[in-house]
Amino acid sequence: MNIPKIASISKKMLVALLGAFLCLFLLFHAGANLLILRHDGGAWYNAFCHFMGTNVIVKVFEIILLATFVFHIILSLVLAWQNKKARPIGYHKPSKTKTHKASKFQVWTGILILACLFLHFTDFYFVKHDITKGRYMVKAEVVNVDIVDCDYFDQIAQEEGGKDWLDWLDTMYNFEMLNVEDNSQKEEIQKTYDELRNNFIISKILGTAPKTSDGVWITNLSYEDREILSKAGIETEPDFYNQALIKFKVWHIALCYMLFFVVVWFHLRHGFAAMFQTLGLYNNKYGKAIEILSDIFAITVCLMFAITVIFVFVGL
């Protein structure tokens, strides 16, 4: 398991730098999650998720983030194994070094975090990659454009009891068009009836009455709804807002996340300060301040995560 040409101190410094990068990401992620608590039906959070899921730069960053996480884990495990190998038998007398007691548990809390991340990935990240099912959303205007003259959607709406209403709508449309000669008026009538028809069909096949203004999403679609849309060539995106509302309202899932945050807090509390020490920035003059900053950072990040889960669970 030895990594050639990389000294132990170099590995420790690399672990610290990777950890610093992950700390910044955690703070960013926790702050973004607070958007869920806005009472706007998920407008801000869905817009944020759409940007993060479609921006090319963000996609590159995602690969870098995953690589950082993997290397941080691998190097940490390698260092722990090498330290154990270098001293297979413990000291006869207790060590008098000032090594923080929490450092002995860093590897184990890291392993617990890795296990908890599988739950988090199953609930959210894997949904984006179609590994697990979730809730989905689609731009309303995209659906309204693609649903026009779509025989597949028309057939489904008729099977759902909409045949009589659609026939009546077609009759009214033809009657109005017969009495209008101005092309601009015809275009307005065409637009109005297309919108009425589209909204009715969407409400029948998806169980929702969509808003049609630009930038508004049809949200909280099931996997079955997603399959219906995909057959008509309409792409959907994960609806992480409603996915979070559903997941965090389940008591055992909410409890697992709370325990997850406790483990993250324990890991961050020591890891943040150890990062400064490894990089040579920890000394007697600033040591106490760094310890306090470490506590503040760990508590702040984990509290931001926890507040989101707690507020959703109790319905605030």
N, C-alpha and C positions, 0 to 999 in steps of 0.2 A: 504493500500500500504506500510505499515511499515515493514521493514525487521527486524525480531527478532534478538536480541543479537548482533547487529552491530551498534555501536555508529555513530553519524553524522560525526565526524571527521574521523573515520575509513573509512566511505563510501567515503568521499572527497579524502582521501589518495589513496584509491583503484581506484577511477576515474582518479586521476592524474597518477598513475602507468600504468593503462590501456591506458591512453592518450599518455604517453611516448612511449609505445610499438607501438601504431598506428602511431606516428610521425616517428619512424624509418622505419616502413613499407612504409609510404608515400614517404619518401626519396628514398628508394630502388625501389619502383614502378615507380617513376618519372624518375630515372636514367635508368631503364630498357626500358622505353618507348622511350628514345632517340635513342635506337638501330634501331627504325623504320626509322630514318633519314639517315641511312647508305645507300648508293647507291649500294646495293648488292642483290637486288631482294628479300630481306627479309631473307637471309641465316642465319645471326646471330640471328635475332629476332625469327625466326621460331625454330632454334636450342634451344634458351633459353626457348621458350614456350613448346617445346617438353620435355625438362628436367623438367620444373616446373610441367608439367601435368602427368609425368610418374614416377617421383622419389617418393618413399614411404615416406621418411622423409618430403618432401615438402607437400605431401598430409596430413600428420599429422599436419604440421605447418598451413595448410589452415584451418583445423578445429579449431585449437587454435586461429587463427586470427579472424575467424567468431565469435567464442565464446567471444573473447575480445571485438569485436565491439558491439555485442549484450549487454553484461554486461555494457559496457561504456555508452550506450544509456539508459538502464534501470535505472542504478544507478543515472545518471544525472537527469533523469526525476523525480525519487523518491526524490532526494535532493531538486529540484526546487519546487515540490509539498509540501514537508515538510516545507520549508522556507515560502511558501505562507500561509500554514495552521497555522504556528506559529505566523504570523503577518497578519491577515486578513484585518486589517485596517492600512494604512500607517501612518508614523510619521506626527505629526501636523506641525513640522518644518522640513526643509530639513536635511537629515543626513549629519554630518560633518566627517564621516569616509572617508578613502582614497580608498574606493572600486572603482576599475576601471569602468568607464562608460560602456565599452564594455562587462563587465561581465553580465550586464542586458540582453544582447542579445545572450548570448552563447547558451541557450536552443533553441531559435528560429533559429539561424543559424545552429544548430545541426539538427533540424527538417528539414530545407531546404536541408541540405546535404543528409539526409536520403531519401528525395523525389528525389533528383538528382541522387542518387545511383541506383534508380530503372531504370532510363534511361541507366546508365552505365552497369548495370547487364543485361538488355535486349539486349544491343548491343554486349556484350562480354561474361560475366560469364554464362548466361543462355544458350548460344550456346554450351558451353562445356557439359552441362547436358541435351541437346536435348529438352530444353523447348522452345527455339526460333531457327529459321533457320539462317544460316550464310554462310560463305565460309569455305572450307575444304581443307586438304592436305593429301597426302599419300606418303610413301617412294617409289621411283621409282622401286627399286630392289624388293620390296615386290610384287608390281603389276606384274612385269616381271616374277617372279617365279610362282605366282598363276594363271597367265593368260594362261600358257602353257596347251594345250589340254583342255581348258575350252570351252565346247560346247555353254554355254550361251553367252560368249563374241563373239565367232565365229559367232553365229547366228546374233547378233546385228550388227557386222561389215558387214556381207553380206547384211543385210537389209539396211544398210547405203550406199550401192553402192560399196562395196569392194569385191564382189564375184569373179569377173573376175581377179582382181589382186591377190587375195589369191590362186585361182586355178593356175594361172601362176607361183606363187611362189612355190607351191607344186610340179609343173611339173619340175621346174628348180632344186629343191632340190633332187628329185628322180633321175634326169639325172646325177647330180654331184656325187651322192652316188654310182651310178652304175659303175663309172669309177675310184673309189678309193678303195683300199684294205687295206691301213694302218689305224689301229684303231684310232691313234692320229689325223690323218687328218679327219677322219669321225667325231670325236668329235668336231673339229674346225668348220667343215661345219655345224654340227647340232647346235652349239652355235650361229653361224652367222645367220642362217636362223630363229632360234627361236627369236633372237633379232629383226630381220627385221619384222617378223610376229607380234610379240608382240607390237612393236612400232607403226606399222600400225593400229592394232586393237585399241590400246589405243587412237591414234589420231582420229579414227573414232567415238569412243563412248564417249570420253571426250573432243574432240576438241583441243587437245594439243599434241605436239610431246615431249615426256618425255626425260629427260637426264637419263642415266642409270648408272652413276658412284655412288659408295657407298656414302651414306649420303645426296644425292640430292633428293629433294622433288618434286612431281608433285603438284603444288599449284593452288590456286584460283579456286577450284572446286565448283560447285553449289550443292545445296541440292539434285537435281535430279541426278547429277553425283555420289554423295555419296550413293544414293539409289541403283544405278546400281552396284557399287562396293560391297555394302553390300550383295547383292543377290549372289555374288560369294564368300562370306565369307571374304572379304577384309575389314579390319577396317581402318577408317580414323580418322584424328584429326582436330580440329578447326584450320583454317588458320587465326590467329589473325592479321597477317601482312596485308594481303589483305582486311580483314574485317575493319581494321583501315583506310586503304586508301580509301575504299568505303564510310565509315561513315563520315570521317572528310572532305570529299569533298562536302558533302551536307551542304549548307550554314546555314540552320536553326538548324541542329544538331551541327555544329561547334559553332554556336552562343550560344546554350544551354550549351555546355561544357565550353565556355569562362565565362559565367555567373556563372556556377558551380564553377570554379576556384576562382572567386572573393569571393564567399561565403566561400569557404575553406580558402582563405587567411584571411578573417575577423575572422573566427573561430580560426585559428591557431595563429594569431597575439596576441590575448589575452590568448588563452589556453596554449600556450607554456610557457609564463611567469608565468601564474597562477599555472602551474604545479610545478615550483620551490617554489613558495610561499606556496602552500599546504604542500609540503614536508619539509618546514622549511629551505629552502636554499636561501630564498630571504631576504636581509637585506639592510640597507642604504649604506653599503660599495660596495656591488655588484649589487644593484638594477638597476642602470642605465645600467650597462653592460648586465644584463639579458634582459632588455627591448630592447636594441640594437640587441642582439643575437636573440631575439624573432622575431624582424622585419626582420632580415637577413634570418632566417630560413623560415619564412612564404613566403617571396618574392621569395626566391630561389626555394623552392618546387613548388609553383604555377607557377612560370615562366618556370620551366622545363616542367611541364605539358602543359602549354599554347604554348610554342615554338613548341612542337610536332604537336599539332593541327593546328597551324598557318602555319607551313612549309608544311604540307601535303595539306592543303586547297589551298595554292597558288602554289603548285606544285614544291617546292624547294627540 
